[in-house]
């Protein structure tokens, strides 16, 4: 059911309502309030709500609305209470005041005036008389930035009324309002998009949400509301925005059009395109903002101004504007990645000739900005206009970031190795190895590495050795991964992708082996490498994931969470797939810290990736399963465990973690003995693969379930792994070099948390 305007609750205005109530009763010495704010923030709704809250019988409310058309008439806003306007004006004014203030049985009167900045002078005088003579309490709304009659301005300047500056809804308030209206949670990325697009303007938000519901782009799926596609500004919303912007000279309209297409533009470029006087007029009217620092960039005052202007422009005009902006940006000195990407997009949608090198450079730039959708589009344009192998490589990288892993592998598999350089052959093989491992096809990954090895000289094989290290780490062979990664890093001519693979494989291996104390410098090197290369920017997430996992295995829970939190904070404002990856990483961190409700909230949102075999769906659902089970929700835990089994075969190096999730599901159902057995199966698998830290976690979990047989093996493992999960005791005093005997671990009670 589509929500109507009357169903939209007043959210986030509790403090304002209290202030209005206090002012109306005169408790603070004021005779009422002025509610000021930009168009659409809810001034009228707040005033209506305040008047509706007064007690019938004790208060009588009267409501007047000023309009631009009524302003031409004396007492136009109070026409309902005027008599014969041919009489002496003062007699008419007195009659209006008498009609407004009459109340039965000694009740008090409150008068509300909407858009008081549009009052004619005589109506403004009536309003001022009501306030100065304390004939009625008054609630007035005005639009900020608009001129108002002197009598209206005096209401707050002379401190007759308290002025409240009404701000747009915050991101949190907008999310709460949407949840209330829709009757369920909106997917977080969609909620953020709606807030950015409306900037908390309640009127715009209502129009946009109702429109998107009618179109079906805002729909309910998998227990939550999802917003797909880009919004189309309806004629009704466009008319509303136009009415609030007002009639514009063509020159000022052109300023909005150029920013609607190419925002932001420097003030200098915008002036060259539209004229300095037009830019000044748009700025004075409050339609654009200009930064006072840096490059003095100009922006539209509200994102929906751009949506409305684009909706009204013809395709021919839009292409012409894009061509002019792209040409202007090309003449500007290099100002960074964002301008490069913007120029490429404008060129792609303009009348300018195709530019494959520009599209390729911009695709790499978009990847570095974590905009994989745009990177895929630009790379595809480069491929179709002759970009060759490098363009296909970029497209595959973008598809991988979008979790369209199978499609990315198909793109690379179709590239012929003829006429490729040795470095191109190696990079393609390395990326295909990544993709095939994500698809859980390690045998195929090895075949790709071996084929490439036959095509390149010995001096170029270091990166391929790194590929073998990656395969070994995913297969749960940490010693093999360790040796191969170290060999790769000692080899000459290792590409940046090969180096990243070797470093990541090394971190995974050290974490599995329980050598957490050795990970920090290697993880730091991987972090620096991925931060400096646009092609490797997306690798920052797996690098952070592997490092945090190793720390969690060792028991460094807080340190692991800090790594994840810092990484997620860096990309907090980036929309799309990055937010879903952040949710997965934070889900693992909060699970380990025992904040299970937070874990569920992060991971019970609609799963954003295709239902294909892959690393992300495996880890996502394993983490969610364990959180549900540890909270005692056996049915929900069993459901997500079934999804793990149906969607993906578990990666060998994380097989013990899947078995632990199964153990927690059994424990949540009261089956303690099977839970202990499953934890031991995980420990046995880890022991077979020399994953000492993982084995310790499994046995530690079995102990928490009540198993008393784990002490001997835990004692042995404590001498092999780092970290607080198995703290080493200091030597006894007076006998240096000799450890005190360990006491068998005490039986642990089952507790929440994975720390």
Residue, then its C-alpha position, 0 to 999 in steps of 0.5 A: x500500500x502506498x503511503x498517503x501524505x496524512x500517514x507521514x508522521x512528524x519525526x525528529x521535531x520533539x524539541x521544537x514542539x516543546x519550544x512552541x508549546x512553551x512559547x504559546x503558553x507564555x511561560x518563557x515571556x514570548x507571545x508565540x514563535x516564528x518557524x523559519x527554514x528553507x522550502x520543504x523542511x516541514x514548517x507548515x506541518x510543524x505549525x499544524x501539529x502544534x495547533x492540533x495539540x492545543x486543548x479544545x475548550x481552553x484554546x481556539x485556533x485560527x489558521x491563515x495562509x499567505x500567498x503571492x496572489x493574495x499579496x496584491x489584495x489588502x488583508x488578502x491573507x485574512x479575507x475570511x475574517x474581513x467585512x466590507x473592505x470599502x470602509x475605513x481601513x482602520x475599521x476593517x483592521x479592527x474588525x479583522x482583529x475582533x473576528x480573530x480574537x473572539x473566543x467563547x467561554x473565556x478560551x484563549x486564541x492562537x493564530x497561525x499564519x503560513x508563509x508570513x513573508x508573503x503577507x501584504x502590509x495591512x495583513x502584516x500590521x494586523x499580525x503585529x497588533x495581535x502580538x504587541x497587544x497580546x490579543x492572541x498567541x501566534x505561530x508564524x512560518x517564514x521561508x529563509x532567504x526571502x524578504x518580508x514586510x517590516x511588521x513581520x520582521x519586527x516580530x522576532x527582531x523586537x523579541x515579541x516571538x521566539x524564532x526557531x530555525x528549522x533544519x532538514x532531517x538528519x540522516x538518522x531521522x530520515x531513516x527512522x521516518x522511512x522505516x515508519x512509513x514503509x513498515x519495515x527497514x530500508x536497505x542501508x545503502x538505499x536509505x543513504x541515497x535517499x537522504x543524500x538526494x533529498x538532503x532531509x527535505x521532508x516534502x521532497x522525500x515524501x514526493x520521491x518515495x511515493x513516486x518510487x513506490x508507484x514505479x516499483x523501483x522501491x519494493x519489498x524483498x527478502x524481508x526489507x525494502x530495496x531501491x533499485x535503479x535511478x529515480x526519475x523526477x515526476x512532473x509533479x515533483x519537478x513542478x514543486x521544485x520549480x515553484x520553490x525555485x521561482x521563475x528564472x531568467x534564461x541566463x540563471x537557468x543556464x547556470x543551473x543546467x550546466x551544474x546539473x550536468x557537470x557539478x561541481x565546476x569551479x567558479x571560473x569555469x562556470x563563469x566562462x561557460x555561462x557568464x559571470x553575472x549569471x553566476x552571481x545572480x544564481x548565487x545571490x538567489x540561493x540556487x547555488x553555493x560556492x566554496x570559499x576555499x580551494x578551487x572555489x567550486x560551485x554546487x547546486x544548493x540542492x541535489x533535486x534542483x539538478x534532477x528537475x533541470x535534467x528532466x526538463x531539458x531536451x536530449x540535444x541540449x544535454x549533449x551540447x552541455x556535456x560537450x562544452x563542459x568536457x572541452x572546458x575540463x580538457x583545457x584545465x590543468x590536471x586537477x585529480x582523479x575525480x575530474x578525469x573520471x567526470x570528463x570521461x563520462x561527459x565525453x562518453x555521453x556527448x557529441x565529442x569523438x570517442x577517446x579510448x585512452x581517456x576512457x581507460x584512464x578514467x576506468x582505472x580512476x573510478x576503480x580507485x574511487x571504489x565506483x565499480x559500476x562506473x569503472x565497468x561502464x568506462x572500461x566497456x566503452x574503451x573495449x568497444x572503441x579499440x582499447x584492447x587487452x588492457x581495457x578488458x583487464x580493467x573491465x574484468x577488475x570492475x566486474x570482480x568488484x561487483x561480484x560478477x565473478x563468473x562474467x569477469x573470468x569469461x572476459x579474461x578467458x577469451x583474451x588470446x595471448x598472442x601479441x601480449x607482452x609478458x607482463x600482460x600475460x602474467x597480470x591476466x593469469x594472476x587476476x584469473x587466479x583470483x577469480x577462480x579461487x573466489x569461485x572455489x575452483x583451485x584446480x582451474x586456477x593452477x592450470x591457468x598459472x601453469x599455462x602462463x608459466x610456459x609462455x613467459x621467461x624465467x625472469x617473469x615467473x615470480x608473480x606466477x609463484x605468488x599465484x601458487x602461494x594464493x592457491x595454497x593459502x585458499x586450500x589451507x596449506x599455510x606452510x606451502x603458502x608461506x614458502x611460495x610467497x617468500x620465494x615470489x617476493x624474492x623474485x625479480x620483475x614481480x608485478x604489483x598484482x603478484x606482489x599483492x597476492x604474495x603479501x596476502x597469502x603470507x598474511x593468511x598463512x601466518x594467521x593460520x599457523x598462529x604467528x600473528x606477531x609477524x603479520x603487522x609489517x607484511x600487512x602494512x606493506x600490502x596496505x601501502x601497495x593497494x593504496x598507491x595503485x588504482x588497479x589494486x584499490x579493491x584489494x584493500x578489503x581482502x588485505x584488511x580481512x586477512x589481517x583482521x582474521x589472523x588477529x582474531x584467531x590469536x585473540x587480539x579482538x580489539x586490534x582486529x576490530x580497529x583495523x576493520x573500523x578504520x578501513x570502513x571509516x575510509x569508505x563510509x561515504x562511498x555508495x554501492x558494493x563497498x558498503x556491503x563489503x564493509x557490513x561483512x567485515x564489521x559483522x565478523x568484527x562484532x561477532x568476535x567482540x560478542x556484540x551479536x545483536x549488532x552482527x545480526x543487524x549488519x548481516x540480516x539486510x538483503x544480501x547484495x551479491x549474486x547467489x553464486x559460489x563465492x567467498x563473500x556469500x560463504x563468509x557472510x552467511x557463516x558469520x550470520x549463522x553463528x551470530x544467530x546461534x549464539x543468540x539462541x535463535x536455532x531456527x534462523x541459524x539453521x536457515x542461514x546454515x542451509x543457505x551456506x550449504x546450498x550456495x557454496x562449497x566452503x573454501x578449504x582454509x575456512x572449512x573449520x569455521x564452517x564446522x564451528x558455525x554448525x556446532x553453534x547451531x547444534x548447541x542452540x538446539x540443545x544438542x551439546x554432544x553433536x556440537x562438541x563433535x562438530x567442533x572436534x571435526x573442525x579441529x581435526x581438519x585444522x590439525x591436518x592442514x597445520x592451521x594451529x591457530x584455527x585448531x586452538x579456536x575449535x578446541x577452545x569452542x569445544x571446551x566452552x560447550x563442556x568438553x573436558x578432553x581438550x586440555x592436553x592438546x591445548x597445552x601443546x598448541x599454546x607453545x606454538x601460537x602467538x596471542x592472548x588466546x594462549x598466553x605464555x607464562x613467564x619463567x619462574x623467579x630465580x630459575x631463568x629460562x625455565x617455564x613454570x608448569x602449565x595448569x590444565x585449562x579450567x572448564x569454561x562456561x558457554x558464553x556469548x562472544x567469540x573472543 
